[in-house]
Amino acid sequence: MSAEALRAAVRDVIDFPKPGIVFKDITPILADGALFRESISLLCETAGGAKIDKVVGIDARGFIFAAAVADRLGAGFVPVRKKGKLPWKTHFTAYELEYGEAAVEMHQDAVKPGESILVVDDLLATGGTAAAALKLLAGLGANVLGVSVLIELEFLNGRSKLEPHPVRTIITY
């Protein structure tokens, strides 16, 4: 199995969540045990054997992949959630995304200064959400080793917002 098998399972949903958007639906990958296992294995490989203390997952589909990657790497899992969803003291930042505006937050004590972090999400589009997560992590003194995503929409050039952090992708469009 390979990234090509994963690509073949991704479903395009036209005009979702609004007209003009072609949504990349990863639920067929999640529904197939072998494909899901392969997606997690490939995302784990993006760590390059580095010691990871915490894997940060971005709300909401990123949680699915990041939690599984954290488990396989023997690391902790930290959620970056939509503003107002976390129960403890938080830091938040607002940002623009490909079809609107949003804000994300994380607990103030989720990451200790100097901890090695891998950020994992399902999809990189314009980079706004991942850039917001990186901003939150920088504020906590994290050592971000990279951003790993299952799918990257290269034509939107979202990785430019994540520099100087390395971005590793499994499937590109």
C-alpha positions as CSV (number, residue, x, y, z in Angstrom):
1,M,0.0,0.0,0.0
2,S,1.2,3.6,-0.6
3,A,0.2,7.2,-0.8
4,E,-1.4,6.5,-4.2
5,A,-3.9,4.1,-2.5
6,L,-4.7,6.8,-0.1
7,R,-5.1,9.4,-2.9
8,A,-7.5,7.0,-4.7
9,A,-9.7,6.9,-1.6
10,V,-10.0,10.7,-1.1
11,R,-13.4,11.8,-2.3
12,D,-14.0,15.3,-3.9
13,V,-17.2,17.0,-2.7
14,I,-18.1,19.9,-4.9
15,D,-19.5,23.1,-3.4
16,F,-18.9,22.2,0.2
17,P,-19.0,23.9,2.6
18,K,-19.9,26.7,0.2
19,P,-20.1,27.2,-3.6
20,G,-16.8,27.1,-5.4
21,I,-15.0,24.9,-2.8
22,V,-13.9,21.4,-3.7
23,F,-13.7,19.6,-0.3
24,K,-11.3,16.8,0.0
25,D,-13.2,14.2,2.0
26,I,-10.9,11.8,4.0
27,T,-13.7,9.8,5.6
28,P,-13.3,6.9,3.1
29,I,-9.7,6.5,4.4
30,L,-11.0,6.5,8.0
31,A,-13.6,3.9,7.2
32,D,-11.0,1.4,5.8
33,G,-8.8,-0.1,8.5
34,A,-5.9,-0.8,6.2
35,L,-5.9,2.7,4.6
36,F,-6.2,4.4,8.0
37,R,-3.3,2.3,9.4
38,E,-1.2,3.2,6.3
39,S,-2.0,6.9,6.7
40,I,-0.8,6.8,10.3
41,S,2.3,4.9,9.4
42,L,3.2,7.4,6.7
43,L,2.5,10.4,9.0
44,C,4.7,8.8,11.7
45,E,7.5,8.5,9.1
46,T,7.5,12.2,8.6
47,A,9.0,12.6,12.1
48,G,12.2,11.1,10.6
49,G,13.0,9.2,13.8
50,A,13.2,12.4,15.9
51,K,12.2,12.2,19.6
52,I,8.8,13.8,19.8
53,D,7.5,14.9,23.2
54,K,4.0,16.0,22.0
55,V,2.0,15.7,18.8
56,V,-0.3,18.7,18.3
57,G,-3.6,18.1,16.4
58,I,-5.7,20.8,14.8
59,D,-9.5,20.8,15.3
60,A,-11.2,18.7,14.2
61,R,-10.1,16.1,11.7
62,G,-6.5,16.7,12.6
63,F,-7.3,15.2,16.0
64,I,-8.0,11.8,14.4
65,F,-4.6,11.6,12.8
66,A,-2.6,13.4,15.5
67,A,-3.9,11.3,18.4
68,A,-3.0,8.0,16.5
69,V,0.4,9.4,15.5
70,A,1.1,10.4,19.2
71,D,0.2,6.9,20.3
72,R,2.5,5.3,17.8
73,L,5.4,7.6,18.6
74,G,4.9,7.3,22.4
75,A,4.2,11.0,22.7
76,G,1.6,13.1,24.3
77,F,-1.3,14.5,22.4
78,V,-2.3,18.2,22.5
79,P,-5.5,19.6,20.9
80,V,-5.6,23.0,19.2
81,R,-9.4,23.7,19.3
82,K,-11.8,26.3,18.1
83,K,-12.1,29.2,20.6
84,G,-14.4,28.5,23.5
85,K,-14.1,24.7,23.5
86,L,-11.3,24.1,26.0
87,P,-12.1,24.0,29.8
88,W,-8.9,25.3,31.3
89,K,-6.8,28.6,31.0
90,T,-6.0,29.1,27.3
91,H,-4.1,31.2,24.9
92,F,-5.9,32.0,21.6
93,T,-5.2,33.6,18.2
94,A,-7.5,34.6,15.4
95,Y,-6.7,34.0,11.7
96,E,-8.2,33.9,8.2
97,L,-8.9,30.6,6.4
98,E,-9.9,29.8,2.8
99,Y,-13.6,30.5,3.4
100,G,-13.9,32.8,6.4
101,E,-12.4,33.7,9.7
102,A,-11.8,31.7,12.9
103,A,-9.9,31.6,16.2
104,V,-8.1,28.7,17.8
105,E,-6.8,28.1,21.3
106,M,-4.8,25.7,23.4
107,H,-4.3,25.2,27.1
108,Q,-1.6,27.4,28.6
109,D,0.1,24.4,30.2
110,A,-0.2,22.0,27.3
111,V,3.4,22.3,26.2
112,K,6.5,23.0,28.3
113,P,9.3,25.3,26.9
114,G,11.7,23.3,24.8
115,E,9.5,20.3,24.2
116,S,9.8,18.8,20.8
117,I,6.6,19.1,18.9
118,L,5.2,17.6,15.7
119,V,2.0,19.4,14.4
120,V,-0.3,17.1,12.5
121,D,-3.4,17.9,10.5
122,D,-5.5,16.3,7.8
123,L,-5.2,19.0,5.2
124,L,-3.1,22.1,4.4
125,A,-4.9,24.7,2.3
126,T,-4.1,28.4,2.8
127,G,-2.1,27.6,6.0
128,G,-4.0,29.9,8.3
129,T,-5.0,27.3,10.8
130,A,-1.6,25.7,11.0
131,A,0.1,29.1,11.2
132,A,-2.2,30.0,14.1
133,A,-1.2,26.8,15.9
134,L,2.5,27.6,15.3
135,K,2.0,31.0,16.8
136,L,0.4,29.5,19.9
137,L,3.2,27.0,20.2
138,A,5.9,29.7,19.8
139,G,4.2,31.6,22.6
140,L,4.7,28.6,24.9
141,G,8.4,28.2,23.9
142,A,7.9,24.9,22.0
143,N,10.5,23.4,19.7
144,V,8.4,22.7,16.6
145,L,10.2,20.1,14.5
146,G,7.7,20.3,11.7
147,V,4.2,20.2,10.3
148,S,2.9,17.0,8.8
149,V,-0.3,16.7,6.8
150,L,-2.1,14.0,5.0
151,I,-3.1,16.3,2.1
152,E,-1.7,19.5,0.8
153,L,-3.4,21.7,-1.7
154,E,-0.1,23.0,-3.2
155,F,-1.8,25.6,-5.5
156,L,-2.9,27.6,-2.4
157,N,0.7,27.9,-1.2
158,G,-0.2,27.5,2.5
159,R,3.3,26.2,3.3
160,S,4.6,29.7,2.8
161,K,2.8,30.8,6.0
162,L,4.6,28.1,8.0
163,E,8.2,29.0,7.2
164,P,10.7,28.3,8.6
165,H,9.1,25.1,9.8
166,P,9.5,22.1,7.5
167,V,6.2,20.9,6.0
168,R,5.8,17.2,5.1
169,T,2.9,15.9,3.1
170,I,1.7,12.5,2.1
171,I,-0.7,13.5,-0.8
172,T,-0.5,16.7,-2.8
173,Y,-3.0,18.2,-5.2
